[in-house]
Amino acid sequence: MLARRTSVAARRRLARQLQPVHGLRKVDNGALHALPAVSLAWRQERPWMPRLVLPTRALSTAARTPSSSPTFPSARVATTAHGVVATSAFAPSSVIFHETAIAASSFGAAHHHCDHDHTCDHDHVHLHTCDHDHDHNHDSCHHHHDHEDCSHAHDAHAHCDHAHAHDHDPCDHDHDHGHVETLTEAERGTVAMAVAANFDAYMAICAAHDNVLGRLDIAKNLVKVLHAIASDASLLPDLLRLSVLSDRVPACVATAVALRSHLPPASLPATVSDSDLAHLLGVLHNHAQALDRIDGSGVFRYIPRLHHACRPNVHVAADGTTLRATAMSPIAVGDALAFDTLDMYYWTHADRVAALVADEIACNCDWCIGAAPDAARAYRCKDPSCNGVVLPTTTTPTTATCSCCNHDWTVDDVAAMTVHEDATAAALQPATTLAEIEAIVAASPLHSTHRVCYDALAQLSTTLRDDDTDAENVRRQLLACVDAVVPYAHPTTIEHYDALAAALVVQGKIEDATAAYAAAFEMACCCFGVDHETTRFYKALAETTPRTRAAWADMYDVDDDTVVERR
């Protein structure tokens, strides 16, 4: 998530381990209007996610990509018309394959120098105050949204883990970074000699077409990909098979023609036509993956072949410039491998639909085909004597039925809840204690697991010290919400377990802390595989839980163990 950090540097680095990354996609102009009213009302006050602390001492000998992990060509998978399918069964936590980027580049110095406390006008519902301390490592890899001219609400929610490399075009501040981008010595060997010799001229062309090549990582990755194609012609057809968003095509075509006219002929492989070049530009925007450890993005050959699923069976994680696909649930022979490319953790159905339409993604999960209700919009039964939960359908028209007394809600009944959602969201914004949140929710028809209530708890958790009275209860309630709404493993859930465990250690509840760490370990296995450094860390914590705050601080390598804010 792109958010201002106020905690120690070490706290950021494990956040990098657990944050998803995302691809370059653009939300269209209709996305804002497609979102439910509750999202629009709440979009300026989304809470930041709890941050974790990097356990650098514990991870000094930890493995990264497991040595037993095969590359995609040697993995037990096959590419079909239905995407990538398993050719043998995979148990949860099995690392199916790994892949190293064809090309990878940093976002550049200009991406970090803005010190203005301006709220980014990109209405992504992140409420990140841009100080460019974005820490994009996002170990669970998803797509890296570009939205350079986006003023639309891509409702990525309270803890949107999308690594949006914002160009901050709407910002009116005169940043005057005065920084001239160049190639590093290592990069000079990854581009054509003609490009390396005339890089300033190339960057001038990019500046003239900044709607497509305005970001340094995209500009550099393009010439690196072209150089890779010149060395391995088989790359081109693989990249050309990847999808491009239709609204990007005209700009990409115009930029491709300009590049052909201005670049030295030796910088473009003879096998790449103008049409191919335009498609490659679209691929860079639609399928690049954010890579935090280089503070940039990478282009991959095989990962983009995996289809999207709101209920994924695979988790894709990044280690440096390498991605690793891990089975999160049992995968049978013939099952398609799918991961949540938009990281729609705890999203409502309407928000998912808006994002999928904007990104031209088709999904056949139970939520998207109407076979499962919208668990993120839970209400209490209208009968005061009934403790049932009412979940709206994901079909049109939207109705609902109480899970206990089977009372049916009409379309109008469900639609009327939007007003209550807006009002409850507004009332919860200034809440600073758990008691306040519980009182506001109790006075509304919303169930405690509703997205609006979850957001309020997540926001409160970020403001609590681990030794605050409410810390344990808030974090237990967050996990109860997740248990009811998110039916798969996710790094954000691991963060909640980690935060709970820290509060329990402070209170001396060591057995409970051990249980929380054990749950984090089990989920880390499904997200990252058993040999990943994060998984090993939680295994160590579950086996030898720190019994004092000082021991906890030493394990997490926090110099000042009194600083326990999770922001």
Secondary structure, DSSP 8 states (H G I E B T S, - for coil): ------S-HHHHHHHHHH-EE-------TTHHHHS-HHHHHHGGG----------TTTTTT--SS-TT--BGGGSSEEEETTEEEESS-B-TT-EEEEEE-SEEEE--GGGT-----EE-SS-SS---EE-S------SEE-B----TT--S-----TT---------TT--------------HHHHTTS-HHHHHTHHHHHHHHHHTHHHH-SHHHHHHHHHHHHHHHH-TTHHHHHHTS---GGGHHHHHHHHHHHHHHS-GGGS-TT--HHHHHHHHHHHHHH-EEEGGGTEEEE-SSGGGSEE-SS-SEEEEEETTEEEEEESS-B-TT-B-EE-TT--TT--HHHHHHHHHHTT----SHHHHTSS--TTS-EE-SSTT---EEEE-SSSS--EEETTT--EE-HHHHHHHHHHHHHHHHHHTT--SHHHHHHHHHTSSB-TTSHHHHHHHHHHHHH--TTSTTHHHHHHHHHHHHHHH--S--HHHHHHHHHHHHHHHHTT-HHHHHHHHHHHHHHHHHHH-TTSHHHHHHHHHHHS---SHHHHHHHHT-S-TT-----
